[in-house]
């Protein structure tokens, strides 16, 4: 009986909610997450460390360097996969 109950509970959790019970499309965001998203977007736009510091009010370059490094890593990965895709075509 206990296993059956667990299966029934899991099936209930996996069902799609009916449209009238769907959660609102408005999401709850935290200030840190919004700031991080903004800094990453600026870093993708080639903003300098000093520019990121001015926007975010971080007190040291080391603090914003994390965002720059993340974006640099993404760019390097994109470049590597592009090279691989191009080499497979030739």
C-alpha positions in Angstrom: 0.0 0.0 0.0 2.8 2.4 0.8 4.4 2.0 -2.6 1.1 2.5 -4.3 0.7 5.7 -2.3 4.1 6.9 -3.4 3.3 6.2 -7.0 0.0 8.0 -6.7 1.7 11.0 -5.1 4.4 11.1 -7.8 1.8 10.9 -10.6 -0.1 13.8 -9.0 3.0 15.9 -8.8 3.8 15.2 -12.5 0.4 16.1 -13.9 0.1 19.3 -15.9 -1.9 21.8 -13.9 -5.2 22.9 -15.5 -5.0 26.4 -17.0 -6.9 28.1 -14.2 -4.4 26.8 -11.7 -1.2 27.8 -13.5 1.1 30.1 -11.6 1.3 33.7 -12.6 3.8 34.5 -15.4 5.3 37.1 -13.1 8.5 35.7 -11.6 10.1 36.6 -8.3 13.6 37.9 -8.9 16.3 38.6 -6.3 18.4 41.7 -6.4 21.6 39.7 -6.7 20.3 37.7 -9.6 19.3 40.8 -11.5 22.6 42.5 -10.8 24.5 39.4 -12.0 22.4 39.3 -15.2 23.0 42.9 -15.9 26.8 42.5 -15.3 26.9 39.5 -17.6 25.0 41.3 -20.3 27.4 44.3 -20.0 30.4 42.0 -20.1 29.0 40.3 -23.2 28.8 43.8 -24.6 32.5 44.2 -24.0 32.2 46.6 -21.0 35.5 47.1 -19.2 36.0 46.1 -15.5 35.9 49.8 -14.5 32.6 50.2 -16.3 31.2 47.1 -14.6 32.4 48.5 -11.2 30.7 51.8 -12.0 27.4 50.2 -12.7 27.4 47.6 -9.9 29.1 49.7 -7.1 31.6 46.8 -6.5 34.6 48.2 -4.7 37.3 46.1 -6.5 38.2 44.9 -9.9 38.6 41.4 -8.5 34.9 41.3 -7.7 33.7 42.0 -11.3 36.5 40.0 -12.8 34.4 36.9 -12.2 31.8 38.1 -14.6 34.3 39.0 -17.2 36.0 35.6 -16.8 32.7 33.8 -17.2 31.9 35.6 -20.4 35.5 35.0 -21.7 35.1 31.3 -21.1 31.8 31.2 -23.0 33.4 33.1 -25.9 36.4 30.6 -25.9 34.0 27.6 -25.8 31.9 29.1 -28.7 35.1 29.7 -30.7 36.3 26.2 -30.1 33.1 24.6 -31.1 32.9 26.8 -34.2 36.4 25.7 -35.2 35.4 22.0 -34.7 32.2 22.4 -36.8 34.2 24.1 -39.5 36.9 21.5 -39.6 34.3 18.7 -39.9 32.9 20.4 -43.1 36.3 20.3 -44.9 
